[in-house]
Amino acid sequence: MFAYSIFSYSQAAATARAFSAFSLFGYLELKAPTLAERAIEEERRAGEPGRKSLLDRLAAPDRGIVLTIFGGSEIVLPTLAEEYTALKSLVDSGRIRLDQLDAWLARLDEGLSWAAITLFGSCTIRRGEARDEQEALDRALRSGAIPAQHHSVLTGLIGATDSSVARTLGSMLAGRAPGYAGA
């Protein structure tokens, strides 16, 4: 995936696979992949041969690269509702077993595998505003995507650190989080 912004504003959804993003005198907003998308990508990578040649690593790096020159780049993390529903569907489909969930989330909790190079600009990573997070959770509750007992736990996670979010999601889906009554 390649996204760019030159003298303008652009939005793009970053993939869990390697990607490149470039902003020159512009502003680029990237939507980060969910934990579930990253888990699927980690699973795919695990099946690849271990050591790549230097040429392969240069031509197809294993991580995203964000280059910002005289501009701004912002990586927006998924909402709690998006994280929950994507991870729940991955578990419900059997793609990840509950006994593997904690190990997967611990690996993913190491952070986003991206590099950022900025010259006379800025590059930030952020979660959505608390109001936007709450609205997304409320919409997911009304649509039935999130049960009420999970809604209250997720509401308590607004503003929490990424590792707290990952641990609580794992515990919730495995039935160990406070307020969980099975879903």
N, C-alpha and C positions, 0 to 999 in steps of 0.2 A: 504494500500500500504506500502511496506517496500523496502527501497533502502539502499544499503551499498557499501562501498569502503574500502577494507583492503589491504594495501600496493599497491594500484593501483589508477587508475582514472576511475570514473564512471559517467554516465549521466542518469538522470531519469526525468520523468515528474511527478511533485507532483500533487496530486488530490486535489480538493476543500474539500473533506472529510478528516477526520483525517488520518494521516500517520506517519510513523516513518522512520527516516533516520539516518544512522550511518557511521561515517568515522573514521578509525583507521589507522594512518600512511599513509593516502591516501588523495585523493582530490575527492570530490563529488559535482557535479553540478546538481542542481535541477531547472527545469523549472516551475515557478509558474503558477497557474491557472489564466485564464482571469477573468475580472470582471463578465462576463456573466456566467462562470462556477461557480463562487462564489455565484452569485445571485440565480442560480438554487439550489445550496446546502443550502443556507439560507432558501429558500422556503420549501425544504424538511424537514429541521430541525424544521421549524415553525409548522409542522404537527405532530411532536413527542410530547409525554407527557413531561410536564414541568420539573419535578424534577426526576433525575435519582438516583439510589442508589449509594453508595460509590463504590461498586464492579463494577457496570456498568461504572462508570466514570474512574476507574483505568484500566479496561479491554479494554475500547473503549473510549479514551479521545475525546473531541470535537475539538481538534486542532492538528496540526502537531507538531512533536517533532524532532529536529535535534540535534544529539549528535556527537560532534567532539572531538576526543582525538588525540593529536600529528598529526594533519592533517589540512585540509582545507575543508570548505563547502561553496558553493556559491549558492545563490538563485537568479536566473535570471528572472526578470519580463518580461512579454510578450511585444512584440513590439507594438507600437501605431497602426500599421496596424492590428495586431492580435486582439487587444482590440476593435478597431472600428468594424471590420467585425463580430466578435463574438457577440458583444452587438447589432449591427444592425440586425443580424439574429434573435436574441432573441426578439427584438421589432417587427420585420417584421412578425414573426410567431405568434404574439399575446400572447406569454408567459408572457411578461411584457407590460402593457399598458403605453402609454406616460405619462398619468397623475400620474402614480406610479413611473416613472423612477427616478425622483429626490430623492424621499424617499428611494428607493432601493440603489441608489448610495451613499447617505449620510450614510446609515448603513454600506455599504461595504468600505467606505472611512475611517472607523475606523482602517483600516490596516489589514494585514494578521494575521490570528489567529494561530500563530505558536509560539513555545517556542524553544529557542536555548540554549544548554549547551555546553560550550567549555572549554577544558582543554589542555593547551599548543598547541593551534592552533588558527584558525580564522573561523568565520562564517560571511559572508557579504550578503547583499541584494543589487542588482544593476539592472539598466536598461541596455539595450544594448548600445554599442558605438554609437555616433551620426551618423557615416558613415553607420553602419548596419541598424539603424532606417530609415535613408533616403533611402537606397536601398530597404528596405521592403516596404516603402510607395510608391516608384516609381514602384516597381513590381505590387503592388496592384492597382495603377492607370492604368498601362498598361493592366492589366487583366480585368479591369472594376469593381473590387471589391470596389473601392473608387472613387467617382466622383471628378472632378477637383477642385470644390469649397471646398470640404472637405479636399482634399489633401493639399491645401495651409494652411488651419487652423491647420491640424495635423502636418505639417512641422514646424509651429510656436511653437508647443508643445514639440519639441525635447529638452530634458534637463529640462523640467518643473517638478514640484513636482507631486506626485501621486494624491493629492487632486485637483490640477489644471487640470490634465488629466481627472479625473472622472467628475468634474463639466463641463468641456468643451465638453466632449463626450455626456453627458446628454443634454446639451444645443443644441449641434449640431443636435442630433437625434430628439429633440423636435422642431427644427426649430428656435431656439433663438440665435444661435451663429453667430458671424460676418462671412460673406462670404457664408452663407447658402442660397441656392436658391431652396431648395427642391430636394429630390432625392428619 
